[in-house]
Amino acid sequence: MDYSRVAPPSEAVVDDVPRVPVERNRGSHAQSQETRSGPDPRSKRYKFGDDTLGKLLSSCVHQLQSSTSWAAYVTATRGQSHLAPGLEDLPHPASSLLTSLRDTGMPVITGTVGWSDADFDARLQRGSHTSTHDHVNFVRDEMADFARKGFWTVLPYEAVRELSHQPGFRHLRSLRVSPLGCVPQRGRRPRLIVDLSFYGVNADTVKLAPHEAMQFGRALERLLFRIRHANPRYGPVYMNKIDISDGFYRVALAAASCPKLAIVLPTRPGEPTLLAIPLSLPMGWIESPPAFCAVTETVADLANWRLPRRYAPPHRLDKFADTPPPDDEVPEVPPHDVDTSPGPCAPVKAIPSAKVALPSPLACPTPPVAVPRMPAPLPAAAVPSRQPHALPLSYTDVYVDDFCNLVQGNARRRRIARRILFHAIDEVIRPLDPSHDFRQEPIFHQETPQG
């Protein structure tokens, strides 16, 4: 997608570095003249907690203060792009868009200049949602894990404010903050929610991502349609599901745009105000779904184009895909789906031998069990749209980050279809890099290896 073709909606639309109003120099968000002439902000030290996030914060602050620019800090923290090399040679219309996402990241363009000092200070003071204070330990552990993987960076607000007037860090002047929420789930760990709509960040975002890439709304309908039209003479339809681990975080943000999507974290007594700044597409931003779906829909297109092939080379994850699930994960299915509870049966007469006879099947009939049968082929004069496919079914679809394969045939055909999808994912999303200690294999499975 050519970003240059997107015309600004008004003169208020600015580039990645918004103009800073002159009156900002008098507010608390801007650095005063006395502070600028004081000690070097790169040498300031902060006090954090003694948990995992606290130790990680000290490392992040040291790296930020020793970086030559904000872009250099983001590059060093985030590491290599998750998108694969060679996207510019991909035989797909979206190759230029994916290449741009890999090389520069997804930009965040806003339609207004920025917030006033009073608005910013009030929103910063309000902080995160009250639900996060009930799960402080979970929030801190989760953000520490995200920071280790290079998806987020956590920094004290004071360090961000003071460095925003240093050469190379002017992008930090576009900082905006949004609240973080934590939703408890029954039987599962809580889920973090980034509410980028609360202060209008989503409404102020200029739409650049291709929204036509979000085709997941009718994914189930497309799958059922093909299952319905599968030819019965080729046997049953097999289906497998492949999930992409870490989802949206596989696509990076433009370094200059990251501060616009920052959130406020709950802090412990004695800690400074903490900000979490995303370095990849966050859940909750309006442009994250279309930008990420452009990646996964490209994978599905590549797989469908290659499914007619009769061979696919082996894949490194074949040993995991061919392994049956453990016995304790296989659900127990009753032999007959009937009600075994006692029902109204005919009275049983006593026998002279004082033994009681069991109820006769005729006295207590059980409802017949329906045996599923394959539908009979339709006559030739039937509506063409209801006719079964002439060839065995082989199809791939995707719901955001969940790929679904539909295949008819023997184990060899199913293995070929699965390998084709695996290799298509590797062409778009870079496989696991052993140099990173915390990232996971993009193709999620039960024993997903880490770097």
Backbone torsions as a table, in degrees:
resi	resn	phi	psi	omega
1	MET	NA	130.3	-179.4
2	ASP	-85.7	108.8	-177.9
3	TYR	-66.8	-22.9	-177.5
4	SER	-70.1	-17.4	-178.4
5	ARG	-80.4	-9.5	-179.2
6	VAL	-81.6	110.2	-178.9
7	ALA	-79.9	141.2	178.2
8	PRO	-65.3	136.7	-178.8
9	PRO	-66.9	-26.7	179.1
10	SER	-160.6	177.8	179.7
11	GLU	-70.6	-12.0	179.7
12	ALA	-75.5	-18.1	-179.9
13	VAL	-70.1	131.8	-175.5
14	VAL	-123.2	176.2	178.6
15	ASP	-83.1	-165.1	-175.1
16	ASP	-64.6	-20.3	178.9
17	VAL	-115.9	99.1	-177.5
18	PRO	-64.0	152.3	174.2
19	ARG	-67.2	137.2	-179.3
20	VAL	-96.9	121.5	179.2
21	PRO	-58.8	151.2	-177.8
22	VAL	-63.7	-36.2	-176.8
23	GLU	-69.2	-8.9	177.9
24	ARG	-63.1	-27.8	-177.7
25	ASN	-65.9	-13.6	179.7
26	ARG	-98.3	-10.0	-175.7
27	GLY	-90.2	172.9	180.0
28	SER	-74.1	-24.3	-179.4
29	HIS	-70.4	-34.2	177.7
30	ALA	-88.0	156.5	-178.4
31	GLN	-85.3	133.3	-177.9
32	SER	-74.5	165.6	-179.0
33	GLN	-65.9	-34.5	179.5
34	GLU	-67.1	-37.9	-179.7
35	THR	-67.5	-37.4	-178.9
36	ARG	-64.2	-33.5	-178.4
37	SER	-86.5	0.7	-178.5
38	GLY	-85.2	-153.4	-178.3
39	PRO	-64.1	157.4	178.8
40	ASP	-65.5	123.0	-179.3
41	PRO	-64.8	-15.1	-180.0
42	ARG	-72.4	-16.2	-177.1
43	SER	-101.1	2.8	-176.7
44	LYS	-75.2	145.2	-179.9
45	ARG	-114.3	148.6	-177.5
46	TYR	-127.1	157.5	-179.7
47	LYS	-109.8	126.0	-178.4
48	PHE	-124.6	173.4	177.8
49	GLY	-68.7	171.0	-177.6
50	ASP	-98.5	15.2	178.0
51	ASP	-89.1	-171.1	-177.0
52	THR	-62.2	-43.2	179.6
53	LEU	-66.0	-38.2	179.0
54	GLY	-62.2	-42.8	177.7
55	LYS	-66.7	-36.3	179.1
56	LEU	-69.8	-33.3	179.1
57	LEU	-62.9	-41.5	178.3
58	SER	-59.9	-39.9	178.2
59	SER	-67.8	-40.1	-179.7
60	CYS	-65.6	-42.5	179.8
61	VAL	-64.3	-42.6	179.3
62	HIS	-62.5	-42.5	179.4
63	GLN	-67.4	-38.0	178.1
64	LEU	-64.6	-43.9	-178.1
65	GLN	-69.1	-25.5	179.5
66	SER	-93.8	-2.3	180.0
67	SER	-82.2	152.2	179.3
68	THR	-82.7	-20.6	-179.5
69	SER	-159.6	166.9	176.9
70	TRP	-65.4	-39.9	179.1
71	ALA	-62.6	-39.2	178.0
72	ALA	-65.9	-37.7	178.3
73	TYR	-65.6	-44.0	-180.0
74	VAL	-63.1	-43.4	-179.6
75	THR	-62.8	-42.2	-179.6
76	ALA	-70.1	-34.9	-178.5
77	THR	-76.7	-42.8	-175.2
78	ARG	-77.6	-34.1	-179.3
79	GLY	80.4	-163.4	-176.6
80	GLN	-66.9	148.4	-179.1
81	SER	-62.6	147.8	177.3
82	HIS	-78.6	-16.9	178.2
83	LEU	-79.6	147.6	-169.3
84	ALA	-75.8	153.5	171.2
85	PRO	-72.1	159.0	179.4
86	GLY	83.6	12.1	179.6
87	LEU	-66.2	-27.2	179.8
88	GLU	-65.9	-20.1	178.5
89	ASP	-100.5	9.0	-177.9
90	LEU	-69.5	131.7	179.9
91	PRO	-77.4	66.5	-177.5
92	HIS	-152.2	144.6	179.5
93	PRO	-60.7	-23.1	-178.0
94	ALA	-87.9	9.6	-175.5
95	SER	-63.3	-38.4	-179.9
96	SER	-67.9	-38.5	177.6
97	LEU	-64.6	-46.6	-179.6
98	LEU	-65.0	-36.1	176.9
99	THR	-63.1	-40.2	177.3
100	SER	-65.6	-41.1	177.6
101	LEU	-63.8	-34.6	179.9
102	ARG	-73.1	-42.6	-172.3
103	ASP	-83.5	-39.2	-175.1
104	THR	-118.6	-19.6	-178.4
105	GLY	88.6	171.3	-179.6
106	MET	-82.7	121.3	179.9
107	PRO	-77.9	152.4	174.9
108	VAL	-114.4	102.7	-179.3
109	ILE	-104.5	125.4	-179.3
110	THR	-106.9	154.4	-174.3
111	GLY	-94.0	3.1	178.3
112	THR	-130.5	163.1	-176.7
113	VAL	-66.7	-46.3	-177.8
114	GLY	161.2	-172.2	-178.6
115	TRP	-96.0	153.9	172.6
116	SER	-73.7	163.6	179.9
117	ASP	-61.5	-39.3	-178.6
118	ALA	-65.5	-42.9	179.1
119	ASP	-64.8	-43.4	-178.3
120	PHE	-64.0	-45.8	-178.5
121	ASP	-64.0	-37.9	179.6
122	ALA	-66.7	-40.2	-178.9
123	ARG	-73.4	-35.1	175.9
124	LEU	-67.6	-39.7	179.5
125	GLN	-66.8	-35.0	179.4
126	ARG	-65.0	-35.7	174.7
127	GLY	73.3	-150.7	-177.2
128	SER	-85.0	172.7	179.3
129	HIS	-67.3	151.5	-178.3
130	THR	-61.9	-22.5	179.9
131	SER	-64.7	-26.1	-180.0
132	THR	-72.3	-23.9	-179.6
133	HIS	-72.4	-19.8	176.1
134	ASP	-83.3	-13.0	-178.9
135	HIS	-133.5	47.5	-175.9
136	VAL	-61.4	-44.4	-178.2
137	ASN	-63.1	-41.2	179.0
138	PHE	-64.7	-44.8	-179.2
139	VAL	-60.8	-43.5	-178.7
140	ARG	-67.7	-41.6	178.1
141	ASP	-65.4	-40.0	-179.1
142	GLU	-66.8	-43.7	179.5
143	MET	-68.5	-32.8	175.5
144	ALA	-64.4	-39.8	177.7
145	ASP	-65.7	-42.7	177.8
146	PHE	-62.7	-38.9	-179.0
147	ALA	-69.1	-37.5	177.7
148	ARG	-63.3	-35.2	-179.9
149	LYS	-81.2	-6.0	179.0
150	GLY	84.0	14.5	179.7
151	PHE	-84.9	-33.5	179.7
152	TRP	-133.6	162.8	167.5
153	THR	-131.2	141.0	-178.1
154	VAL	-114.8	126.3	-176.1
155	LEU	-140.8	152.3	172.7
156	PRO	-71.4	140.5	-178.4
157	TYR	-60.8	-35.9	-178.4
158	GLU	-62.2	-38.9	178.2
159	ALA	-67.0	-38.8	178.3
160	VAL	-65.5	-42.3	-178.5
161	ARG	-65.3	-43.9	-176.1
162	GLU	-71.5	-34.3	-179.9
163	LEU	-80.1	-12.9	-176.1
164	SER	-65.1	-17.1	179.5
165	HIS	-103.1	7.9	176.3
166	GLN	-88.8	151.0	177.6
167	PRO	-59.2	132.2	179.9
168	GLY	92.6	-8.4	-178.2
169	PHE	-119.0	20.4	-177.0
170	ARG	-66.0	-22.0	178.5
171	HIS	-63.7	-22.0	179.1
172	LEU	-69.5	-13.4	178.1
173	ARG	-70.9	-18.2	178.0
174	SER	-84.9	15.5	-176.1
175	LEU	-60.5	133.6	170.0
176	ARG	-132.1	153.3	-177.7
177	VAL	-124.4	145.8	176.9
178	SER	-134.0	157.7	-178.2
179	PRO	-80.1	152.5	175.3
180	LEU	-108.4	135.4	177.1
181	GLY	-118.4	160.8	179.4
182	CYS	-134.0	116.3	-175.9
183	VAL	-102.5	117.3	176.3
184	PRO	-71.1	146.9	179.7
185	GLN	-127.9	139.6	-177.8
186	ARG	-72.7	125.1	178.1
187	GLY	75.6	3.2	-179.6
188	ARG	-138.3	168.3	177.9
189	ARG	-73.4	158.0	-178.8
190	PRO	-62.4	167.3	179.8
191	ARG	-123.8	132.4	178.3
192	LEU	-81.6	137.6	-180.0
193	ILE	-124.4	121.6	175.2
194	VAL	-95.5	111.7	-175.2
195	ASP	-94.3	84.4	179.1
196	LEU	-84.3	3.1	175.0
197	SER	-96.4	-14.4	-172.7
198	PHE	-62.3	-43.2	179.6
199	TYR	-106.7	18.0	172.4
200	GLY	81.5	17.0	178.8
201	VAL	-65.9	-42.4	178.7
202	ASN	-65.0	-42.8	-179.8
203	ALA	-66.1	-27.7	-178.0
204	ASP	-88.3	-5.5	-177.2
205	THR	-78.8	132.1	174.9
206	VAL	-79.7	127.2	-175.0
207	LYS	-76.3	115.0	178.9
208	LEU	-117.5	-29.7	-177.5
209	ALA	-69.6	150.1	-179.5
210	PRO	-74.0	101.9	-177.8
211	HIS	-69.1	-16.8	176.1
212	GLU	-69.6	-11.9	177.2
213	ALA	-73.5	-16.8	-180.0
214	MET	-82.1	83.5	-178.7
215	GLN	-103.4	9.4	-173.8
216	PHE	-74.7	-10.9	-177.7
217	GLY	-62.5	-26.7	-179.2
218	ARG	-119.1	24.9	-179.5
219	ALA	-63.7	-44.9	180.0
220	LEU	-62.3	-40.2	179.1
221	GLU	-63.1	-40.6	179.0
222	ARG	-66.1	-39.8	179.2
223	LEU	-65.9	-45.8	-179.6
224	LEU	-64.9	-35.6	178.4
225	PHE	-61.5	-43.1	-179.2
226	ARG	-73.6	-34.0	175.7
227	ILE	-65.7	-40.4	179.3
228	ARG	-62.6	-35.5	-176.4
229	HIS	-96.9	8.8	176.1
230	ALA	-67.0	139.5	-178.3
231	ASN	-76.0	122.3	-175.9
232	PRO	-64.4	-23.2	-175.4
233	ARG	-72.4	-12.7	177.2
234	TYR	-94.1	6.5	176.2
235	GLY	94.3	-175.2	-177.3
236	PRO	-70.8	164.7	178.1
237	VAL	-94.8	123.5	176.5
238	TYR	-97.3	144.2	-178.1
239	MET	-133.7	133.5	171.7
240	ASN	-127.1	156.9	-176.6
241	LYS	-126.0	132.6	-179.5
242	ILE	-125.2	126.2	-176.8
243	ASP	-107.7	141.9	175.0
244	ILE	-92.7	118.7	-179.5
245	SER	-71.5	145.3	177.3
246	ASP	67.1	4.3	167.1
247	GLY	34.6	-115.0	-174.0
248	PHE	-57.2	-28.8	-175.6
249	TYR	-68.2	-5.2	176.4
250	ARG	-76.0	-12.2	-179.8
251	VAL	-112.9	128.0	-174.8
252	ALA	-85.3	157.0	170.0
253	LEU	-92.8	154.2	171.4
254	ALA	-63.3	136.3	-174.1
255	ALA	-58.0	-39.3	-178.5
256	ALA	-69.2	-18.8	-175.6
257	SER	-95.7	-12.4	-173.6
258	CYS	-57.7	-42.5	-176.7
259	PRO	-62.1	-19.3	-178.3
260	LYS	-71.7	-17.3	-177.2
261	LEU	-111.7	23.6	-177.8
262	ALA	-69.8	157.0	177.4
263	ILE	-130.8	159.8	179.1
264	VAL	-98.5	131.8	-178.9
265	LEU	-100.2	151.0	172.2
266	PRO	-69.7	141.7	-176.8
267	THR	-118.3	164.7	175.9
268	ARG	-98.3	160.6	-178.8
269	PRO	-55.7	132.3	179.0
270	GLY	92.3	-10.7	-179.6
271	GLU	-89.3	150.3	174.2
272	PRO	-74.1	169.3	176.8
273	THR	-63.8	127.7	-175.4
274	LEU	-107.2	138.3	175.5
275	LEU	-116.7	139.8	171.7
276	ALA	-109.7	120.7	-177.2
277	ILE	-112.0	121.5	-179.7
278	PRO	-73.6	140.8	174.1
279	LEU	-106.4	-7.8	176.9
280	SER	-132.5	176.2	-178.6
281	LEU	-59.8	120.4	179.2
282	PRO	-91.2	152.2	170.5
283	MET	-68.9	124.7	-179.9
284	GLY	117.2	-16.3	176.3
285	TRP	-86.0	138.8	-172.2
286	ILE	-65.8	-24.9	-178.3
287	GLU	-93.5	-4.9	-179.5
288	SER	-66.0	-47.7	-179.0
289	PRO	-60.0	-49.3	-179.4
290	PRO	-66.4	-35.7	179.3
291	ALA	-66.3	-41.9	179.7
292	PHE	-72.5	-38.1	179.4
293	CYS	-65.1	-27.3	174.4
294	ALA	-61.3	-31.2	178.1
295	VAL	-74.8	-50.7	-175.2
296	THR	-72.0	-34.7	177.2
297	GLU	-66.9	-32.3	174.3
298	THR	-63.5	-41.2	177.0
299	VAL	-61.2	-45.0	179.7
300	ALA	-62.8	-39.4	177.9
301	ASP	-63.2	-45.5	179.3
302	LEU	-60.6	-42.3	-179.8
303	ALA	-64.4	-44.2	-179.0
304	ASN	-65.8	-34.5	178.0
305	TRP	-66.3	-27.0	-174.1
306	ARG	-103.0	-5.0	-178.0
307	LEU	-62.0	-30.4	177.6
308	PRO	-65.1	-10.9	-180.0
309	ARG	-65.6	153.9	-178.8
310	ARG	-103.5	6.2	179.1
311	TYR	-149.8	145.3	172.7
312	ALA	-143.1	134.1	-178.9
313	PRO	-64.9	157.0	178.9
314	PRO	-59.5	156.2	-179.8
315	HIS	-122.5	154.0	-176.2
316	ARG	-66.1	-20.0	-178.3
317	LEU	-99.7	12.6	178.9
318	ASP	-60.2	-36.4	-176.2
319	LYS	-67.1	-29.1	176.9
320	PHE	-80.5	-38.7	-177.6
321	ALA	-70.9	-29.4	-179.3
322	ASP	-84.5	-6.3	-177.6
323	THR	-82.6	123.6	177.6
324	PRO	-69.1	155.7	179.5
325	PRO	-67.6	154.3	177.3
326	PRO	-60.4	160.2	-177.5
327	ASP	-62.8	-33.4	-177.5
328	ASP	-74.5	-9.5	177.5
329	GLU	-97.8	-8.3	179.1
330	VAL	-83.9	118.6	-178.1
331	PRO	-67.7	144.3	177.9
332	GLU	-81.1	123.7	-178.9
333	VAL	-110.3	125.7	179.1
334	PRO	-64.5	149.9	-177.7
335	PRO	-64.2	-31.3	179.9
336	HIS	-136.9	135.6	179.0
337	ASP	-86.9	70.4	-178.7
338	VAL	-130.0	160.5	178.4
339	ASP	-84.1	116.5	-178.3
340	THR	-94.7	2.8	179.0
341	SER	-72.5	151.0	-178.8
342	PRO	-64.5	136.6	-178.8
343	GLY	-119.9	-175.2	179.5
344	PRO	-71.6	105.6	-179.3
345	CYS	-110.9	165.1	178.0
346	ALA	-69.2	145.1	180.0
347	PRO	-62.7	144.2	-178.9
348	VAL	-102.1	128.1	-180.0
349	LYS	-82.8	148.0	178.8
350	ALA	-73.9	146.4	179.4
351	ILE	-104.3	145.6	-177.0
352	PRO	-55.1	-27.5	-178.0
353	SER	-77.3	6.5	178.2
354	ALA	69.7	10.7	175.3
355	LYS	-92.9	147.5	-179.5
356	VAL	-101.8	127.9	179.7
357	ALA	-82.1	148.1	176.6
358	LEU	-74.1	152.0	178.4
359	PRO	-60.1	140.6	178.8
360	SER	-77.7	146.8	175.8
361	PRO	-57.1	-30.0	178.7
362	LEU	-73.4	-29.7	-179.8
363	ALA	-76.1	-28.6	-179.5
364	CYS	-132.5	77.4	-175.3
365	PRO	-68.9	146.5	174.8
366	THR	-100.8	146.1	179.6
367	PRO	-65.2	143.2	-179.7
368	PRO	-64.5	144.4	178.9
369	VAL	-93.0	124.2	-179.1
370	ALA	-73.7	127.4	179.0
371	VAL	-96.4	118.5	-178.9
372	PRO	-65.9	138.2	178.7
373	ARG	-128.8	149.9	176.8
374	MET	-71.4	139.7	179.8
375	PRO	-64.7	143.0	179.3
376	ALA	-70.1	146.1	177.7
377	PRO	-59.3	141.7	179.6
378	LEU	-74.5	151.0	177.5
379	PRO	-64.4	160.4	-176.4
380	ALA	-64.1	-27.1	-177.4
381	ALA	-82.7	2.9	-178.1
382	ALA	-71.8	171.6	179.6
383	VAL	-62.7	130.8	-176.7
384	PRO	-58.2	-33.5	-177.7
385	SER	-68.3	-14.4	179.1
386	ARG	-100.6	1.9	179.8
387	GLN	-75.3	144.6	176.5
388	PRO	-70.1	160.3	178.7
389	HIS	-64.8	147.9	178.4
390	ALA	-78.2	-27.8	-177.6
391	LEU	-110.7	161.9	176.3
392	PRO	-59.9	144.3	-177.3
393	LEU	-71.1	135.7	174.6
394	SER	-154.1	109.5	-170.0
395	TYR	-153.6	146.1	177.6
396	THR	-127.0	133.5	174.5
397	ASP	-135.0	169.4	-176.6
398	VAL	-143.1	138.0	172.2
399	TYR	-114.9	94.9	-176.7
400	VAL	60.1	-86.2	-179.5
401	ASP	-122.4	12.3	179.8
402	ASP	-111.1	111.9	178.3
403	PHE	-89.6	139.4	178.9
404	CYS	-124.8	126.2	177.8
405	ASN	-106.9	129.9	172.8
406	LEU	-113.7	123.2	-175.6
407	VAL	-140.4	139.8	168.2
408	GLN	-112.2	144.3	177.4
409	GLY	128.1	-170.3	-175.8
410	ASN	-81.0	-176.3	-176.2
411	ALA	-63.9	-31.3	-179.7
412	ARG	-66.8	-43.0	178.7
413	ARG	-64.6	-39.0	179.4
414	ARG	-67.2	-37.2	179.0
415	ARG	-67.9	-38.9	179.2
416	ILE	-63.7	-45.0	179.7
417	ALA	-62.1	-40.1	179.8
418	ARG	-66.8	-42.6	179.4
419	ARG	-64.8	-38.9	178.6
420	ILE	-59.8	-42.7	178.4
421	LEU	-67.3	-41.9	177.7
422	PHE	-57.2	-47.5	-178.1
423	HIS	-68.8	-33.5	176.5
424	ALA	-64.7	-38.5	176.3
425	ILE	-63.5	-42.0	-179.2
426	ASP	-65.7	-28.4	179.3
427	GLU	-70.3	-25.6	-176.1
428	VAL	-105.6	-42.9	-179.4
429	ILE	-108.8	124.2	-175.1
430	ARG	-61.8	132.4	177.3
431	PRO	-63.6	173.6	-175.7
432	LEU	-59.9	133.4	177.2
433	ASP	-100.3	115.6	-177.2
434	PRO	-65.4	-11.4	-180.0
435	SER	-74.4	-17.1	179.5
436	HIS	-100.1	131.3	-171.8
437	ASP	-81.9	-18.5	-168.9
438	PHE	-120.0	-10.7	-178.9
439	ARG	-76.7	156.9	-178.3
440	GLN	-111.1	161.4	173.2
441	GLU	-59.4	132.0	-179.0
442	PRO	-58.0	-39.4	179.1
443	ILE	-83.5	106.1	-174.2
444	PHE	-74.6	137.2	171.2
445	HIS	-148.6	177.4	-169.9
446	GLN	-62.5	-30.8	-179.8
447	GLU	-118.6	53.2	-177.3
448	THR	-60.6	118.2	179.5
449	PRO	-74.9	152.0	175.0
450	GLN	-109.9	161.8	-178.0
451	GLY	-67.4	NA	NA
